[in-house]
């Protein structure tokens, strides 16, 4: 009769162990957990988590996250570029000059992020390192362009400067997070062989 409680306890323990194991396995496959663990060390973790958590595409691997981060950055850069070219007009000569330069810089940023996304979509094992180098270079250049846009507003005061600064700073933070995700993908290659 004493064997029955022992068997029941063993069966209960086994069931709990299986439930815990399946919960752990599900946790590692959950895209939200991948996003959280990936964003924790990004330059702007809260922004990273917010922008990637609402991303509607796949986010099941480091490669997916790098592509998603670049897509988000590209979308934001396009919005700001559109805003600068269609909704903003400079009043003074300095404002118009700064705005004109900024429009150029943002167009270049959009091009560089587009090229980066194209590279990330077509990663191949034999050219992986070269492609990652291209992606890192282009995103770094996009960050430089965004900074250069802001530099053009030195000596300009007023609402135009604060609006442009707010929008460009946001894009720069998202772009910085995209660069982090690309670097993370590059580093993970040594741990897990890429299967494009």
C-alpha positions in Angstrom: 0.0 0.0 0.0 2.9 2.4 0.6 4.0 2.0 -3.0 1.0 3.8 -4.3 1.8 7.2 -2.8 5.4 6.8 -4.0 4.2 6.0 -7.5 1.8 8.9 -7.4 4.5 11.3 -6.2 6.9 10.0 -8.9 4.1 10.4 -11.6 3.4 13.9 -10.4 7.1 14.8 -10.4 7.5 13.4 -13.9 4.5 15.4 -15.1 5.8 18.6 -13.6 9.2 18.0 -15.1 7.7 17.5 -18.6 5.6 20.6 -18.3 8.6 22.7 -17.2 10.7 21.3 -20.0 8.1 22.0 -22.7 7.6 25.5 -21.3 11.3 26.1 -21.5 11.5 24.8 -25.0 8.5 27.0 -26.0 10.2 30.0 -24.3 13.3 29.6 -26.5 11.2 29.4 -29.7 9.0 32.4 -28.8 10.0 35.4 -31.0 9.2 37.8 -28.2 11.8 36.1 -26.0 14.4 36.3 -28.8 13.6 40.0 -29.2 13.9 40.7 -25.5 17.2 38.8 -25.1 18.6 40.5 -28.3 17.5 44.0 -27.4 18.8 44.0 -23.8 22.3 45.0 -24.9 21.4 47.3 -27.8 22.4 50.9 -27.7 18.7 51.9 -27.0 17.1 48.7 -25.5 13.7 50.2 -24.7 13.4 51.6 -28.2 14.7 48.3 -29.7 12.1 46.3 -27.8 9.3 48.7 -28.7 10.1 48.8 -32.4 10.9 45.1 -32.9 8.0 43.9 -30.8 5.5 45.6 -33.1 7.3 44.4 -36.2 4.9 42.1 -38.2 7.4 40.0 -40.1 9.2 36.9 -38.9 11.6 37.2 -35.9 12.8 33.6 -35.3 16.6 34.1 -35.7 19.4 36.6 -35.4 19.1 37.0 -39.2 15.4 37.8 -39.0 16.0 40.3 -36.3 18.8 42.0 -38.2 16.6 42.3 -41.3 13.7 43.5 -39.2 15.8 46.2 -37.5 17.0 47.5 -40.8 13.5 47.5 -42.3 12.2 49.5 -39.3 15.2 51.9 -39.7 14.6 52.2 -43.4 10.8 52.9 -42.9 11.6 55.6 -40.4 14.3 57.1 -42.6 11.9 57.2 -45.6 9.2 58.9 -43.4 11.7 61.6 -42.3 13.0 62.1 -45.8 9.4 62.5 -47.0 8.7 64.9 -44.2 11.8 67.0 -45.0 11.0 67.2 -48.7 7.3 67.8 -48.6 6.2 69.3 -45.3 9.1 71.6 -44.2 10.2 74.9 -45.5 13.0 77.0 -44.2 12.4 80.7 -43.6 16.0 82.0 -43.4 18.8 81.3 -45.9 20.6 79.3 -43.1 17.5 77.1 -42.5 17.0 76.5 -46.2 20.6 75.5 -46.7 20.6 73.2 -43.6 17.3 71.7 -44.8 18.6 71.2 -48.3 21.8 69.4 -47.0 19.7 67.3 -44.6 17.4 66.2 -47.5 20.4 65.0 -49.4 21.9 63.2 -46.3 18.6 61.4 -45.7 18.3 60.4 -49.3 21.7 58.8 -49.0 20.7 57.2 -45.7 17.7 55.6 -47.4 19.9 54.3 -50.2 22.4 52.9 -47.7 19.8 51.2 -45.6 18.1 49.8 -48.8 21.5 48.3 -49.9 22.0 46.8 -46.4 18.6 45.2 -46.5 19.3 43.7 -49.9 22.6 42.3 -48.7 21.0 40.8 -45.5 18.3 39.1 -47.6 20.8 37.3 -49.8 23.4 36.1 -47.3 25.5 33.1 -48.5 27.9 31.0 -46.6 30.8 31.5 -48.9 30.5 35.3 -49.0 29.0 35.9 -45.6 31.9 37.8 -44.1 32.2 40.1 -47.1 28.4 40.7 -47.1 28.4 41.4 -43.4 31.3 43.9 -43.9 29.2 45.7 -46.5 26.1 45.8 -44.3 28.1 47.1 -41.3 29.8 49.7 -43.5 26.5 51.0 -45.1 24.7 51.2 -41.8 27.6 53.0 -40.2 27.6 55.5 -43.1 23.9 56.0 -42.7 24.5 56.9 -39.0 27.2 59.4 -40.2 24.8 60.9 -42.7 22.2 61.4 -40.0 24.7 63.1 -37.7 25.8 65.3 -40.6 22.2 66.4 -41.2 22.0 67.5 -37.6 25.4 69.3 -37.8 24.0 71.4 -40.6 21.6 73.0 -38.1 24.3 74.4 -35.9 23.7 78.1 -35.6 20.0 77.7 -36.5 17.4 78.2 -33.8 13.7 77.8 -33.7 11.0 75.2 -34.3 12.4 73.9 -37.5 15.6 72.9 -35.9 13.9 71.2 -32.9 11.5 69.3 -35.2 14.2 68.1 -37.5 16.5 67.2 -34.5 13.8 65.2 -32.8 13.0 63.2 -36.0 16.6 62.6 -37.1 17.7 61.7 -33.5 14.9 59.0 -33.4 16.0 57.6 -36.8 19.6 57.6 -35.6 18.8 55.6 -32.5 16.8 53.1 -34.5 19.7 52.9 -37.0 22.2 52.4 -34.2 20.1 49.5 -32.9 20.0 48.0 -36.4 23.8 48.2 -36.5 23.9 46.4 -33.2 21.6 43.6 -34.6 23.9 43.3 -37.7 27.0 43.0 -35.5 25.2 40.4 -33.3 24.4 38.4 -36.4 28.0 38.6 -37.5 29.2 37.4 -34.1 26.7 34.6 -34.0 28.0 33.1 -37.2 31.0 31.7 -35.3 28.6 29.9 -32.9 26.0 28.7 -35.3 26.8 28.1 -39.0 24.6 30.2 -41.2 22.1 28.3 -43.3 20.7 30.9 -45.7 
